[in-house]
Amino acid sequence: MGAGMVSGTDMPSVLLWGAIGLAIIAAIVGLMVWDARRRKSPSVLLDVIAAMARVWVAIVALGIVVTIIRWVSGGPYDLTQMPVTLRWPTELPCQSRGGGITGEGAVLHCAVADSASATVSGLDGGLRALLGFGSVLSLLVAAVPGVVIAVLGQRALTRAPFAARSARWLLVSAIVVLVAGTLGSLLNDVGSFLVAQSVLAEPIADSPVTAPWAFSLNPPVWPLGVALGLGALSVIFQQGARLQRETEGLV
C-alpha cells in the first residue's frame, strides 16, 4: 500500500484537490484536539498522536482486507515493480561494444530500466497466493509503527509508560518487522519475477521489453536495523519498568 497521491494533467485542479485533502486532514486533527480537551486529557498532544496512530492501523487493516479480497477474487493484479529487460530504441554506449559520447549539452551516457508497473490477469492460484501473502506481510510491517505508538501513548496517558506490557509490545514488534519485512519483500520479488516470466514468455512484437534473463535475491537490510532499534527500546523499557516498580515500593 503506497502513500496517497493526487495526479492529473491539469495542475490547478491537482493543487485544488491536494488542498482539499489537506483541509480534511486538518479538520480531523482539529476534532481529535477538541475531543481530547473535552475529556480533559493529561496530554492533548499525546492523545492526538495516539488517536492518529489508531486511525493509521485501521487504514492498514482495511488495506489487508482489500488485498485478501483481491487475492481470492481472481481479478487483475497490480504490480508496482515487475522485473523486465528493456532495450532503448537507440544504441547507447553501455549497450554497444564501441562508440563514444558526442554532442553538446546534456548527453545520455547509459540507461537501464529493470522494472515496470504492470496490471496482469489470468494468474494461477499459486502465483496469486505468493503475491498476496507477500503484500499482506508488507502491510503488517506498515501497521507496526501505529501499533507501537498507540500502545505506548495509551500507557503514557495512564501514567504507566514503563509498564511491562510496553516492553513486550516492543519486542513483538521487533520480531514482526524482522520476519515479515524480510519475508514479504522476498516473496514479492520471487512472485514478480515469476509473473514476468509468465506474461513475457513470448516476446511482444516490435517491443523492446522482454522477460528478465536472470534472477537475484536482494534481502532488505532495513528490517534488521528497525528490529535492532525496537529490541533495544524493549530492553530499555524493561529496565524502566523495574525502576518504576522499585520507586513505587519506596513511596
N, C-alpha and C positions, 0 to 999 in steps of 0.2 A: 504494500500500500504506500503510494507516494504522497508527497505533500500536496496540498490543494493548489490548483493553478488556474488562472484565468487567461484565456488566449483568444485571439481573433485577428482579423485583418484590419479592423478599424480601431486605431489606438485610442481615440477618445472614449469609445464605448467600453474598451477593455479597462481603461483607467476608472471609468464610472462604476463598472461592476466591482472592480477591486476596492474602490472607496465604500461601496455599499456593503461589501463583505467585512471590511474593517469596522464599519459602523455597527454592524450586527454583533461582531465580537465584542466591541466596546460596550454595547448595551447589555450583553450577557454578563460581562465582568462587572458592570455597574449594579446589576441586580444581585450578583453574589456579594458585593460590598454592602449593599443595603440590607440584605438578609443577615450577614454576619453582624452588622451593627445592631440590627433589631434583636438578635439573640444575645447581644452583649458578649460577643466572643472575646476571650482574653487576648487574642491577636487577630485582628481583622486581616492583615496581610497573609498570615499563615493559613487562616481559614479559607481565604480565596484561592491560594495556591493549591491547597489540598482538594478543594472543590473542582478546580480546573483539572487536576490530576485524575480525579474520578471520572470526569467527562471524557478525558483522553482514553482512559481504559475502556469506557463504554463504546467509544468510537472504534477502537481496535477490536473489541469483541464483536461489534457489528460487521467489521471487515472480515473477521474469521468466519462468521456465519455466511456472508456473501461468497467467500472463497469456497467453502464447503458445498454450497448450493451450485455454484458454477462447476465445481469438481464433479458432482454426480449428475448434473443435468445433461451433459453431453453436447453442449453448445460450443460456439467458437471460443478459443482460448487466446488470451493476450500474453505475449512475451515481450518484455522490455529489452532483453539482451540475448537474442538468438544469434549464436556464432555463425558467421558467414565468411567466405573468401570473396573479396570484391576487387576486381581489377579496374583501374582507372581507364577511361576511354582513350587516353593518350599515354604513350610510354613515358614514365618518369625515370630519372637516373637510378633510383633504387630498384626499379623493375627490369632494367636492361643491363647488359654487360658493359656497355660503353656509353659514351655521350657525356657531355658536360653541361653546366648551367650557363645559359646565355640569356641576354635580355637585361633591361634596366628596371630599377624599382624592385618591388616585392616579387620574388620568384619562388614558386613551389619546388622545393628540392625533392621531397619524398612525402608520401602519404599512405597510410594504411587504415582501412576500415575493417574491423574484425567482428562487428556485431550490428544487429539491426532490430528495430522494434517491429513486431510482426503479429498478425492475428491468424491463427490456424484453426482448422476444423477437421473432424474425422479422426481425431486421435484415439488410439485404443485405450482400454481401461488401465493398462499398466502405466502408460505414459501420463495419463491424467492423474493417476494416484501419486506418481512420483512428483509431478509438478505441484499438485495440490498440497501434499504433505510438506514439501519444501516451503511453499508460501505460508502455510499455517505456522510452521516453526519460526519463520522470519517475523510474522505478526506477533507471535508470543514474545519475541525479543523486544519488539517495539512497545509492548504493553508494560515491560518491566519497569522503566523509569516512572510511569504513572503509578504503578502499584507501590513502589518503594516510597515515593513522595507522599502518597495518600496515607500509607501506614505510619510513616514517621511523623507526618504532620498531625495525624489524629492522636498519636502518643504524646506529642509535644503539647497539644491543646489540653490534654487531660493531666498535664504536669508530670508525666512519666516518660520523658524522652528516651531514657536508657533502660526501658523495660526489656526483659529477656526476649519477649516476642519480637521486638525490633531487630535484635541481633540475629534471630532465626530467620526472619524475613530477608535480611541482607544476605545471609549465607545461601538460602534457597535461590534468591535472585542471581547470585554469582554462578551457581550451578546451571540455572536455566539459560543464562546468557552464554556460558561457555559451550554447553551441549547444543542448544537449539540454534545459536548463532552460527556455529561451525557447521553442524549437520544440515541446517536449512540452506546455507549458501552452497554447499557441495551438492545437495540434491537438485537445487535449481540449475547448477552448472551441468550436471550429468543429464538432467531432463531436457534442457535447452539444446544440448549437443545432439541427443538422440532425435529430437524433433527436427533439427536442421538436416540431419542425415536422412530422415524420412521424407520431408517435403521437398528437399533439393536433391533427391537421389538421381533424378533425371534432369540434366541442365535445361533451364528455360531458354527457348530460342532467342537469339540475339541479346542475351542478358549477360553482363559481366559477373553476375552473382552465382556462386557455386557453393556446394557444401564444404565445410572445413575438412581438410585432409588429416589434421592431427588434433588430438585431444590432450589437454593438460589440466591437472588439478591444481588449483590455487587456493588452498585453505586460507581464510581471512585471519589476520593477526589481531584485529581489534577485539574479538570476543575474549581472548585471553587477557588482554590489558584491562578491559572493563571488569572481567571476573576477578582479577587480582585486586583491583581497586575496591570492589564490593566486599571481597573476602577480608581485606584489611579493615574496612569500616565495620564489618561484623565483629572482628576481634576487639576493635576499639569500643564498640557498643557493649560488648560483653564485660570489658573492664569497667566501663561507665556504670553498668548495672550493678556490678559488685560493689563499687564505691558508693553508689546510691543506697544500696542496702545497708552498708556499714554506717553511712551517715545517718540514715533513719533509725538505726539501732542505738546510736549515741544520743539522739534527741530525746 
